[in-house]
Amino acid sequence: MSNNEVFTKVKAIIADKLAVDEDSITRDSSFVNDLKADSMDILDLVSGFEEEFDITIPDDKGRTFETVGEVVDYLATLI
């Protein structure tokens, strides 16, 4: 799966879970500053990523994601 395909799926999950416009999400979007996600939102997002991609993201790794691009790059290495 290409980074673009991963990005498309990640954007859809973020838009759904955070109720934001999918078109406003970029690779540089900060979960906290741009998307207004709190720690519980981020845990919910990580759970959504795990379900969509059928993977497990360690808790300590899931808490380190700051931007959408970091998530996309990480997921692309696992898929």
N, C-alpha and C positions, 0 to 999 in steps of 0.2 A: 504494500500500500504506500502510495507516495505521500510526501509531506502535505501536499495540497488536499489530498483526500482526507488525511487525518485532520487537517485544519478545518475543513468543511464540517466534519462530524463534531469536532470539538466546539465550533461556533454554535451549532444547533443545540448541543447540550447546554452550553452556557446561556444561550438566549432563553431556552425553556426554563432552566432552574432559577435564573436571576431576573426573568421577565424584562429583558433588554432587547432592543432591536438588533437582530443578527448582523445587519449591515454596518452597525456602529462598532463591531468587534474587529480588532486588527491583531496581528501578531504582537504588536507593541502594547496592547491594552493591559494595564495593570489591574489585577483583580480587586485590589483595595482602592486605589486612587481613581481609576476610570470606571470600573464596573460596580463599585460600592459594595463589594462582597465582604462579609465578616468571616470570622473563623468557622462558624457553623456552615455558612454558605460554601466555603472552600471544601469542607469535609463532604458536603452533599455533592459538590461537583466531582470530587475525586471518586466518590462512589458511582456516580454516573459514568465517568470515564472507564472505570473498572468493568462495569456492566456492559457498556457498548463495545469495548474492545476485548472482553473476556480475558482480563489480566488482573494481577494484584499489584497495587502500588503500596509499598511500605509506608506506614504512617509517618515516619520521620522524613521520608522523601516528599510526601504529599503536602506537608506543611512548609516546604521550601519554595514552592512555585510562587513566583511574583507576577509573571506575565503569561499571556496566552501562548506566546511563542515558546517559552520554556516547556510548557506542557506538551505542545505539538512535537518539539524536538525529542523530548523524553519518550513519548508514546511511539514515535517513529522508530526508535531504537529497539523497542520491545516487540514490534509487530513484524 
